[in-house]
Amino acid sequence: MSNDEITLTAGDAEVALVPGSGGRVRSLRVGGVELLRQGERYGCFPMVPWCGRIRDGKFRNGATLHQMPLNSPPHAIHGTARDGAWRVARTGKNEAVLTYDLVEPWPYPGRVTQIAALTEDSLTLTMSVEAYDSSFPAQIGWHPWFNRNLGQDDARVDFTPAWQEERGADHLPTGNRVAPLPGPWDDCFGMPDGVHVTLSWPGQLELTVASREEWVVVYDEQPEAVCVEPQTGPPDGLNTRPRLVTPIEPLEATTTWTWRTL
């Protein structure tokens, strides 16, 4: 199938997916209003097979030490799949299925599948990582760039995390958990009952990012956008909280964004 842009529609909601640019959601429009920051680095991209930074780009799988390219020196950041071309497995009016085969520099063969399903008031993204032969640690996450301003007032961020991962000078968690601090943030938070973060553009729209996962990174240090990133583990989690993908046990995660007009 073609790797051209895919458009999904439901009611007054429209989503554009770009398989050839990292399997990214390029656009989410509700009632004609664009919710995602535009540009080839933005929209919403999948973070896989890891999320956020890996310290010094190094991770272990058992006794084997692997080195990933330092694309955010001195660290490796956001996985490899966002830099690759995904394939279109299936597409319809309001659902699309994309796949990506893990290749170098990632050292283990595997397949990532992402499903995007749109309704009139929600977008659900589901991703899985399968191993073919060797088992390996992996993470799944999403990195949406929501426009801070939709033409009137700036968005408000509302969430109640149980803790914040203390951030070191190298932008990685120190391993200590602290009481949640006020923003601005480039920080990881724990929500053991599942991620639930609401963005409200006063008088316009309210959007909730939800996931059964318990980790979320919130990044709002840029004036143009607010990022709410549900993920299966914290930054550097390949080293600190590895989730093993085996030939009989894939890793799967889902996030649902639900919106309503105000």
Protein Blocks (a to p, Z undefined) as FASTA:
>chain_A
ZZbdcdddehjbccdddfknooiafbdceehiafbdcdjklmjddddfbehjaehhiace
hjbccddddfbccbdeeijklmpccddfbdcfkbccdddddddfbfbdcdddddddddfk
bccdddddddfklgcdddddddddddfbgoiaccddddddfbdcdddfkopaehiacddd
ddddddddddfkopadddddehiaccddddfbfbdcddfkbfkbccddddfbdehklmmm
cccddfklccddddddddddZZ
